[in-house]
Amino acid sequence: MADLTDKQREDLWESYMKQVSHLHGTLGNVSKADVRSAIDALDTYIDDEDANINAALPTPFRTEAADNMKSLLLQMLTAARYEAGA
């Protein structure tokens, strides 16, 4: 899985800020810079853990699925956990 470009991180930050405002109202004492740092940190973490994430997948999926398919699965799993309140 490829990490995001600076522009993609910036776009994600903007989108996240809009979503939080719409869905939750406020982040409390968390600044915009803190949110951007969190995006940078998580993207770096996912990139650093790529081998471990990939190794956790069953062999048939790991060997046959393209990186974008694996990223989609991770996205959908994360969204489902968000919806479940996990």
One Martini backbone bead per residue (centre of mass of N, CA, C, O) as a GRO file, in nm:
protein
   86
    1MET     BB    1   0.096   0.036   0.023
    2ALA     BB    2   0.058   0.366  -0.036
    3ASP     BB    3   0.142   0.658   0.046
    4LEU     BB    4   0.071   0.977   0.083
    5THR     BB    5   0.058   1.272  -0.024
    6ASP     BB    6   0.051   1.590   0.071
    7LYS     BB    7  -0.209   1.659  -0.084
    8GLN     BB    8  -0.377   1.419   0.021
    9ARG     BB    9  -0.353   1.498   0.318
   10GLU     BB   10  -0.482   1.775   0.288
   11ASP     BB   11  -0.755   1.675   0.178
   12LEU     BB   12  -0.819   1.495   0.419
   13TRP     BB   13  -0.819   1.713   0.632
   14GLU     BB   14  -1.050   1.880   0.511
   15SER     BB   15  -1.260   1.654   0.512
   16TYR     BB   16  -1.249   1.587   0.813
   17MET     BB   17  -1.330   1.861   0.924
   18LYS     BB   18  -1.610   1.861   0.791
   19GLN     BB   19  -1.718   1.597   0.916
   20VAL     BB   20  -1.690   1.669   1.212
   21SER     BB   21  -1.867   1.918   1.204
   22HIS     BB   22  -2.123   1.770   1.100
   23LEU     BB   23  -2.129   1.515   1.313
   24HIS     BB   24  -1.981   1.656   1.601
   25GLY     BB   25  -1.889   1.981   1.579
   26THR     BB   26  -1.626   1.900   1.772
   27LEU     BB   27  -1.278   1.859   1.912
   28GLY     BB   28  -1.225   2.072   2.107
   29ASN     BB   29  -0.873   2.101   2.190
   30VAL     BB   30  -0.826   2.042   1.891
   31SER     BB   31  -0.629   2.118   1.642
   32LYS     BB   32  -0.558   2.140   1.315
   33ALA     BB   33  -0.264   2.051   1.352
   34ASP     BB   34  -0.330   1.790   1.507
   35VAL     BB   35  -0.480   1.654   1.276
   36ARG     BB   36  -0.250   1.657   1.073
   37SER     BB   37  -0.058   1.490   1.251
   38ALA     BB   38  -0.241   1.240   1.260
   39ILE     BB   39  -0.236   1.180   0.961
   40ASP     BB   40   0.067   1.151   0.930
   41ALA     BB   41   0.102   0.925   1.143
   42LEU     BB   42  -0.094   0.712   1.020
   43ASP     BB   43   0.034   0.692   0.741
   44THR     BB   44   0.310   0.605   0.844
   45TYR     BB   45   0.219   0.357   1.001
   46ILE     BB   46   0.095   0.202   0.765
   47ASP     BB   47   0.356   0.195   0.603
   48ASP     BB   48   0.531   0.052   0.826
   49GLU     BB   49   0.294  -0.194   0.849
   50ASP     BB   50   0.253  -0.334   0.576
   51ALA     BB   51   0.375  -0.617   0.624
   52ASN     BB   52   0.186  -0.693   0.862
   53ILE     BB   53  -0.080  -0.660   0.721
   54ASN     BB   54  -0.023  -0.855   0.491
   55ALA     BB   55   0.044  -1.108   0.676
   56ALA     BB   56  -0.257  -1.122   0.799
   57LEU     BB   57  -0.340  -1.228   0.542
   58PRO     BB   58  -0.456  -1.444   0.348
   59THR     BB   59  -0.287  -1.585   0.101
   60PRO     BB   60  -0.485  -1.557  -0.138
   61PHE     BB   61  -0.533  -1.255  -0.097
   62ARG     BB   62  -0.241  -1.150  -0.080
   63THR     BB   63  -0.159  -1.262  -0.378
   64GLU     BB   64  -0.420  -1.144  -0.554
   65ALA     BB   65  -0.443  -0.871  -0.433
   66ALA     BB   66  -0.437  -0.556  -0.470
   67ASP     BB   67  -0.357  -0.277  -0.305
   68ASN     BB   68  -0.636  -0.137  -0.350
   69MET     BB   69  -0.798  -0.377  -0.230
   70LYS     BB   70  -0.672  -0.371   0.050
   71SER     BB   71  -0.745  -0.076   0.113
   72LEU     BB   72  -1.050  -0.113   0.093
   73LEU     BB   73  -1.077  -0.316   0.320
   74LEU     BB   74  -0.962  -0.131   0.539
   75GLN     BB   75  -1.171   0.091   0.505
   76MET     BB   76  -1.426  -0.082   0.560
   77LEU     BB   77  -1.341  -0.181   0.839
   78THR     BB   78  -1.311   0.096   0.970
   79ALA     BB   79  -1.603   0.189   0.916
   80ALA     BB   80  -1.740  -0.040   1.075
   81ARG     BB   81  -1.609   0.038   1.346
   82TYR     BB   82  -1.728   0.317   1.360
   83GLU     BB   83  -2.030   0.232   1.349
   84ALA     BB   84  -1.987   0.041   1.615
   85GLY     BB   85  -1.787   0.210   1.816
   86ALA     BB   86  -1.469   0.103   1.812
   0.00000   0.00000   0.00000
